[in-house]
């Protein structure tokens, strides 16, 4: 899966969590929780969706690595490529 495909999946799922937010203007470095006004339950739902859609289980200790879109992309790319190896 390419980074662009992964980005589309993430934006699709984030759009479901925060449909009122213009994701096209989302800064990849911004804290998703603040930018999208996600509470802890919404963020946990996002982690659950990643597991279901991508098959990547994110341990709670790793959540801070996924607080930004760029961090989430880096983390998921790394874990998806590790799984293929």
PADREN-570799 format. One record per residue (C-alpha): residue number from 0; residue in three letters; x, y, z negated. Coordinates in pm, whole numbers, plus 50000, padded with zeros to 5 digits. Each point is the difference from the previous one (the first is absolute). Layout:
! residues N
> NUM;ALA;X;Y;Z
...
! end
This chain:
! residues 85
> 0;UNK;50000;50000;50000
> 1;UNK;50139;50338;50098
> 2;UNK;50017;50298;49767
> 3;UNK;49737;50177;50211
> 4;UNK;49761;49704;49971
> 5;UNK;50059;49988;49628
> 6;UNK;49943;50375;49974
> 7;UNK;49667;49966;50183
> 8;UNK;49890;49727;49759
> 9;UNK;50096;50208;49697
> 10;UNK;49824;50309;50131
> 11;UNK;49693;49793;50084
> 12;UNK;49981;49865;49645
> 13;UNK;50076;50337;49842
> 14;UNK;49724;50149;50214
> 15;UNK;49758;49752;49847
> 16;UNK;50106;50108;49651
> 17;UNK;49992;50372;50074
> 18;UNK;49774;50059;50303
> 19;UNK;49979;50374;49936
> 20;UNK;50376;50053;50043
> 21;UNK;50160;50094;50333
> 22;UNK;50265;49730;50019
> 23;UNK;50150;50150;50317
> 24;UNK;50141;50281;49786
> 25;UNK;50130;49770;49727
> 26;UNK;50367;50060;49922
> 27;UNK;50175;49660;49989
> 28;UNK;50198;50112;49693
> 29;UNK;49697;50118;49801
> 30;UNK;49879;49805;49701
> 31;UNK;49696;49817;50137
> 32;UNK;49828;50006;49662
> 33;UNK;50010;50379;49992
> 34;UNK;49952;50068;50371
> 35;UNK;49697;49772;50024
> 36;UNK;49883;50052;49641
> 37;UNK;50016;49627;49929
> 38;UNK;49936;49887;49645
> 39;UNK;50174;49693;49859
> 40;UNK;49714;49768;50103
> 41;UNK;50007;50128;50359
> 42;UNK;50376;49953;50015
> 43;UNK;49962;49648;49861
> 44;UNK;49738;49933;50269
> 45;UNK;50254;50117;50258
> 46;UNK;50255;49749;49865
> 47;UNK;49736;49724;50017
> 48;UNK;49920;50087;50361
> 49;UNK;50368;49978;50091
> 50;UNK;50008;49649;49861
> 51;UNK;49685;49896;50189
> 52;UNK;50083;50170;50328
> 53;UNK;50378;49953;50014
> 54;UNK;50062;49715;49759
> 55;UNK;50238;50210;49791
> 56;UNK;49952;49978;49624
> 57;UNK;50141;50313;49838
> 58;UNK;50100;49952;49636
> 59;UNK;49886;50280;49771
> 60;UNK;50363;50091;49930
> 61;UNK;50039;50083;50372
> 62;UNK;49695;50229;50026
> 63;UNK;50211;50319;49977
> 64;UNK;50178;49896;50320
> 65;UNK;49666;50025;50181
> 66;UNK;49887;50338;49869
> 67;UNK;50085;50169;50332
> 68;UNK;49918;49887;50351
> 69;UNK;50368;49982;50092
> 70;UNK;50078;49802;49685
> 71;UNK;49714;49761;50072
> 72;UNK;50118;49953;50357
> 73;UNK;50359;49933;49889
> 74;UNK;49889;49757;49729
> 75;UNK;49761;49808;50221
> 76;UNK;50240;49982;50295
> 77;UNK;50265;49857;49770
> 78;UNK;49767;49741;49851
> 79;UNK;49843;49899;50329
> 80;UNK;50343;49954;50159
> 81;UNK;50123;49800;49697
> 82;UNK;49705;49767;50043
> 83;UNK;50091;49939;50365
> 84;UNK;50363;49919;49915
! end
